[in-house]
Structures are given as structure tokens and as C-alpha cells.
């Protein structure tokens, strides 16, 4: 039997009653049973598919705990490698579920594309905006998510309504403050009651507003946003160019090296940015089933990644997986390998989790 901790309370928890809580673990269901419950529970948000086989002994415990705080949902999960997809079809089917999701990864990472924004979730607080097409390739991970209904964001955090991606730079004070607050919320919500919801909500909204409602995402974009975007677009369109470097860009845009470096300082520098864009483009190419027959090193070379011996190391450092694992995981995801597992068909806690996702904010 699955272990289930559930005190529903649902839309409005009485002041003295504990918050609604759901919990399930692979220790009780087995890894396959866990993923089927997880897949069904988050189905209003994403189509999820494991990117490697999770058959066999449960050598790592996967778990999910969800707490319903009336105004928002908190989810802590330890999950296997998986592919998240919210494509046009999923958006149409779930067009009334357009929440925003605050994520922070404590271990593992997720390479995410939300709208036109690409980013790595690996310890930096990030925002997934369900109004946009979203796709993610995650390693085995431990993460915390706060699901915020659209109306709450419109009323209290309107500047985030169209945002997505990492909210702060890695290691920044703002990131440490919000990450610490989310951890504290997770701990305190174990014993919180309905009477604590206004305080929890006000504290969360107030801190997020104070840390994010600032003009300009980075110093570089605040100084010369049009030029900065123009250079980034040029880089993306010329990734295969052998001489794509700071000297070439300075000449092409008639800038001093100092000005160019200042523009790219907040994104790690010119060379680092070019390398990240090449790796990201290579990742997307390897994840495209239509290119599955093309040798990996050919794809990498065309994108300016000419050192084949270092490619796997660079991929693992950036994405937490090798180029071959990216390709195999994407092929598995495109085949729709989910399955219904004997004895653990969705129901009970998975149906309740799904219902909470659907009715949040209504």
C-alpha cells in the first residue's frame, strides 16, 4: 500500500486545522509506481517522461510532499531523470492552469527553455511561467517548488507576470535570501495551520517583491539593452564561426574591448557566454529526434565545439549529463515512455494532487 498523509481542508482550511498535505515515496510504491503517481499529479502543468529506465531495485528513494496553503502550493520532490514538456497541445488542454512556479534545485539540475528564455536550474531561484511553452531536461534531482496562481501574481507581483528564467545571478545576496526563506517556509509549513496562511503569503510576496522589483535584470541590460540584445542575437546566429570571439565582436559592433566586457560582465564574460550558447545549441540538436542519425561530433563541430575529447566533460559540467545521455533521454521522451504500472495506477493521492493543481486560485 502507498503511504498517504492527507488532511484535505481543500479551499479554505479552518484556522486551527493543519494545512492540506500529500506525501508518497518510492519506498512504498517502487520507483515505477512513484513516477506514475508523480506524472499524474503534475499533469495539469507538464507532460513528464523518465529519460532513463527506472526498473530494477530502488537504489535511490524518490519522494514527493505537497502542502496546500490555500493561496499557493508548496512541493518538495526527489525525482529521477525526466523530461518536462508543456507544448502547444498541453497549453490548449490546460489553458486555465497558467500558474507561475518558483523553483530552487538543491541537487541535480534542469536545463529549461521557457518561452524564448534558456537557463540552467542548479541552485538559483528560477521562475517557470506556464503561460509559455516550456521544456526541461532534468537529472536526478531534489528541488522545491512554489506554485503561485496567476491572480495572486497579477495582484501582488505584476512585474513577474511575463517573466521566466533565473531571477538572480548565482551566489548573489538576493538569491541566498530568497532560497533561505523558501527553506524556512518548507520547514515551518509542516506545523502551520490555516491561521498562519496570511502571514506565510504576506512574507513570501513581500520578500519576492523587494528582491525582484528592480529596474533592469542586470547592469549590462540596464545600460544598453538594445545593443546587448543585438550582440547576443548575432552570437546565436554565428555559433559555427571559427573566429567568433571578443575581438571579432568588438570590430563588428565598433566597440572598445572594455565596453564589450562591461556589457557581458553579468553573464560571465564574452567567451563564457559564447561557449554556453554553443553547448545549449548542441544540446537542442542532440535532443531533436530528427537528427538522431547524425554523429554527435559532427553536430558539435558545426556549432563551433571543435574539441571532441572535452565535449563530454563540458556537457556534464553544464547539464549534468553526457551528450549520449541527452540523445538517449530525448529519444525515450519522444517515444512517450510512461506506462501504467501494475498495482499503482493513478488514484488517491495522485488524483488529489492533480485536483489541487487544477483548482489553485479558483
C-alpha positions in Angstrom: 0.0 0.0 0.0 1.1 3.6 -0.6 1.8 5.7 2.4 -0.5 8.7 2.2 -0.6 11.6 4.6 -3.6 13.7 3.7 -5.6 16.3 5.7 -7.7 17.8 2.9 -9.3 21.0 4.2 -9.1 22.0 0.5 -10.1 25.5 -0.5 -10.3 27.1 3.0 -8.5 25.4 5.9 -10.1 26.3 9.3 -7.9 28.5 11.5 -6.9 25.7 13.8 -6.7 22.9 11.2 -3.4 21.8 9.7 -2.8 22.6 6.1 -3.7 20.0 3.5 -0.8 17.7 2.9 0.0 14.8 0.5 3.0 12.6 0.5 4.2 9.5 -1.4 7.5 7.7 -1.8 9.1 5.1 -3.9 9.9 3.2 -0.7 6.2 2.3 -0.7 5.3 2.2 -4.4 8.6 1.2 -6.0 10.3 3.6 -8.5 7.9 2.9 -11.3 4.9 3.3 -9.2 6.3 6.6 -7.8 6.8 8.0 -11.2 3.3 7.2 -12.4 1.9 9.0 -9.3 4.2 11.9 -9.9 3.4 12.1 -13.6 -0.4 12.1 -13.0 -0.2 14.6 -10.2 1.7 17.3 -12.2 -0.2 16.5 -15.5 -2.0 19.9 -15.5 1.4 21.6 -15.7 3.6 19.3 -17.8 3.8 16.0 -19.6 6.6 14.2 -17.8 8.6 11.2 -19.1 11.6 9.4 -17.4 14.7 9.8 -19.6 16.2 6.5 -18.4 14.9 3.2 -17.2 13.8 3.3 -13.6 13.2 -0.5 -13.5 15.0 -2.7 -11.0 15.8 -2.2 -7.3 15.0 1.1 -5.7 18.6 2.2 -5.1 17.5 5.8 -4.5 14.4 6.9 -2.7 12.2 9.2 -4.7 9.6 11.2 -2.8 7.1 14.0 -3.1 5.4 16.1 -0.5 2.9 18.7 -1.4 1.3 21.2 1.1 -1.8 23.3 0.2 -1.5 26.8 1.7 -4.8 28.0 0.2 -3.1 30.9 -1.7 -0.3 28.7 -3.1 1.1 25.2 -3.2 4.5 24.1 -1.9 6.0 20.9 -3.5 9.3 19.3 -2.3 10.4 16.4 -4.5 13.2 14.0 -5.1 12.8 12.6 -8.7 14.6 10.5 -11.3 16.0 12.0 -14.5 13.0 13.2 -16.5 11.8 15.3 -19.4 9.2 18.1 -18.8 7.1 19.4 -21.7 4.3 21.9 -21.9 3.9 22.3 -25.6 1.1 23.9 -27.7 -1.2 20.9 -27.3 -0.6 20.8 -23.5 -1.3 24.6 -23.3 -4.6 24.2 -25.1 -5.7 21.3 -22.9 -4.8 23.2 -19.7 -5.3 26.8 -20.7 -6.9 27.6 -17.4 -3.8 26.4 -15.5 -1.4 29.3 -16.1 0.3 29.4 -12.7 3.9 30.6 -12.1 6.3 28.2 -10.4 9.2 29.4 -8.3 11.9 26.6 -8.3 15.1 26.0 -6.5 17.2 22.9 -7.0 19.2 21.6 -4.0 20.9 18.8 -6.0 20.9 17.9 -9.7 19.9 20.4 -12.4 17.4 21.1 -15.1 18.1 22.7 -18.5 15.0 24.6 -19.2 13.5 26.6 -22.1 10.5 28.7 -21.1 9.2 30.9 -23.9 12.4 32.3 -25.6 14.5 32.1 -22.4 17.0 29.3 -21.8 18.5 28.7 -18.4 20.0 26.2 -16.0 18.3 25.4 -12.7 21.0 24.4 -10.4 20.7 26.3 -7.1 19.5 29.7 -8.4 15.9 30.6 -7.7 14.1 30.5 -11.1 10.6 31.1 -12.4 8.7 28.9 -14.8 5.9 30.7 -16.5 3.1 28.4 -17.5 1.7 30.9 -19.9 4.5 30.0 -22.3 5.7 26.8 -23.9 8.2 25.1 -21.6 10.6 22.2 -21.8 13.1 20.9 -19.4 15.7 18.0 -19.2 16.4 17.3 -15.6 18.9 15.0 -14.0 18.0 13.1 -10.8 17.2 16.0 -8.5 16.0 17.3 -5.2 14.1 20.5 -5.6 11.5 22.8 -4.0 8.7 24.4 -6.0 6.1 27.1 -5.0 3.1 27.1 -7.4 1.6 30.6 -7.5 -1.8 31.2 -9.1 -1.9 33.8 -11.8 -4.4 36.1 -9.9 -2.0 36.3 -6.9 0.8 37.3 -9.2 -1.3 39.9 -11.0 -2.4 41.5 -7.8 0.8 41.5 -5.8 3.7 40.7 -8.2 2.6 42.1 -11.6 6.2 42.8 -12.7 6.7 39.0 -12.8 3.6 38.2 -15.0 5.6 37.9 -18.1 9.0 36.9 -16.5 10.7 33.5 -16.7 14.2 32.2 -16.1 16.7 32.6 -13.3 15.6 35.6 -11.1 19.1 36.3 -9.8 22.8 35.6 -10.5 24.3 32.6 -8.9 25.7 33.3 -5.4 24.1 36.7 -5.2 22.7 38.0 -1.9 19.2 38.2 -3.3 19.4 34.5 -4.3 20.7 33.5 -0.9 17.9 35.4 0.9 15.1 34.0 -1.1 16.4 30.5 -1.1 16.8 30.7 2.6 13.3 32.0 3.0 11.9 29.1 0.9 13.7 26.6 3.1 12.3 28.2 6.2 8.8 28.2 4.8 9.2 24.5 3.9 10.2 23.7 7.5 7.6 25.8 9.2 4.7 24.7 7.0 5.0 21.2 8.5 3.2 22.5 11.6 1.4 25.5 10.1 -2.4 25.9 10.3 -5.0 27.9 8.3 -4.5 30.8 10.7 -0.9 31.1 9.5 -1.7 31.4 5.8 -2.0 35.2 5.7 1.4 35.6 7.4 3.1 33.0 5.1 1.6 34.6 2.0 2.5 38.2 3.0 6.0 37.2 3.9 6.6 35.4 0.7 5.1 38.1 -1.5 6.8 40.9 0.3 10.3 39.4 0.0 9.9 38.4 -3.6 8.7 41.9 -4.5 11.5 43.5 -2.6 14.2 41.3 -4.3 12.8 41.3 -7.9 11.0 44.6 -8.5 14.1 46.5 -9.6 14.8 48.2 -12.9 16.9 46.0 -15.3 17.8 42.4 -14.7 21.5 43.0 -15.0 23.7 46.1 -15.0 24.6 45.4 -18.7 21.0 45.2 -19.8 20.1 48.4 -17.9 22.9 50.4 -19.5 22.5 49.4 -23.2 19.7 46.8 -23.6 19.2 47.2 -27.3 22.9 46.8 -28.1 23.3 43.9 -25.7 20.4 42.0 -27.3 21.7 42.7 -30.7 25.1 41.3 -29.9 23.5 38.2 -28.3 21.4 37.6 -31.4 24.5 37.9 -33.6 26.3 35.3 -31.4 23.4 32.9 -31.6 23.3 33.2 -35.4 27.0 32.7 -35.9 27.9 29.9 -33.4 29.7 27.9 -36.1 32.1 30.7 -37.0 35.6 29.7 -36.0 36.7 33.3 -35.2 33.7 34.2 -33.1 35.4 35.9 -30.1 35.7 39.2 -28.3 38.0 40.7 -30.9 35.6 39.9 -33.7 32.6 41.2 -31.8 34.4 44.4 -30.9 35.2 45.1 -34.5 31.8 44.0 -35.8 29.9 46.4 -33.4 32.6 49.1 -33.3 33.1 48.8 -29.6 36.1 49.0 -27.3 37.0 45.8 -25.6 36.3 47.4 -22.3 32.8 48.3 -23.3 32.2 44.8 -24.6 33.4 43.2 -21.5 31.3 45.5 -19.4 28.2 44.5 -21.3 28.9 40.8 -20.7 30.2 41.0 -17.2 27.0 40.0 -15.5 26.6 36.9 -17.8 30.1 35.5 -17.1 32.1 37.3 -19.8 32.1 37.1 -23.6 34.0 33.8 -24.0 31.9 32.1 -21.4 28.7 33.3 -22.9 29.7 32.1 -26.4 30.6 28.7 -25.0 27.3 28.4 -23.1 25.3 29.3 -26.3 27.3 26.7 -28.3 26.6 24.0 -25.7 22.9 24.9 -25.5 22.5 24.7 -29.3 24.3 21.4 -29.3 22.0 20.1 -26.5 18.9 21.1 -28.5 20.3 19.4 -31.7 21.0 16.2 -29.8 17.6 16.3 -28.2 15.9 16.5 -31.7 14.8 13.0 -32.8 15.1 14.1 -36.4 18.9 14.4 -36.0 19.3 11.1 -34.2 21.3 9.5 -37.1 23.8 12.3 -37.2 27.1 11.7 -35.4 27.4 13.7 -32.2 30.9 15.1 -33.1 29.6 16.3 -36.5 26.8 18.3 -34.8 29.3 19.7 -32.2 31.8 20.8 -34.9 29.1 22.6 -36.9 28.4 24.7 -33.7 32.0 25.6 -33.0 32.7 22.9 -30.4 35.8 21.5 -32.1 37.4 19.8 -29.1 35.6 16.4 -29.2 37.7 15.0 -26.4 36.4 17.6 -24.0 32.8 17.6 -25.2 31.5 15.1 -22.7 33.3 16.9 -19.8 31.8 20.2 -20.8 28.3 18.7 -21.1 28.5 17.1 -17.7 29.7 20.3 -16.1 26.9 22.4 -17.8 24.0 20.0 -17.9 24.8 17.1 -15.5 24.7 14.5 -18.3 26.8 13.4 -21.3 25.9 14.1 -25.0 25.0 10.5 -25.4 22.7 10.6 -22.4 21.0 13.7 -23.8 20.3 11.9 -27.1 19.1 8.7 -25.4 16.9 10.5 -23.0 15.3 12.7 -25.7 14.6 9.6 -27.8 12.9 7.9 -24.9 10.9 11.0 -24.1 9.8 11.4 -27.8 8.6 7.8 -27.7 6.3 8.7 -24.8 7.6 6.0 -22.4 5.5 6.5 -19.4 3.4 3.3 -18.9 0.7 2.3 -16.5 2.3 0.3 -13.8 0.6 -2.8 -12.4 -0.8 -2.2 -8.9 0.0 1.5 -8.9 -2.5 3.1 -11.3 -3.2 6.8 -10.6 -5.7 7.4 -7.9 -5.9 8.5 -4.3 -3.1 10.9 -3.6 -2.2 11.4 -7.3 -5.8 12.4 -8.2 -5.9 14.7 -5.2 -2.5 16.3 -6.1 -3.8 16.9 -9.7 -7.0 18.4 -8.3 -5.0 20.8 -6.2 -3.1 21.9 -9.3 -6.3 22.4 -11.2 -8.3 24.3 -8.6 -5.5 26.5 -7.2 -6.6 30.2 -7.2 -10.2 29.3 -8.1 
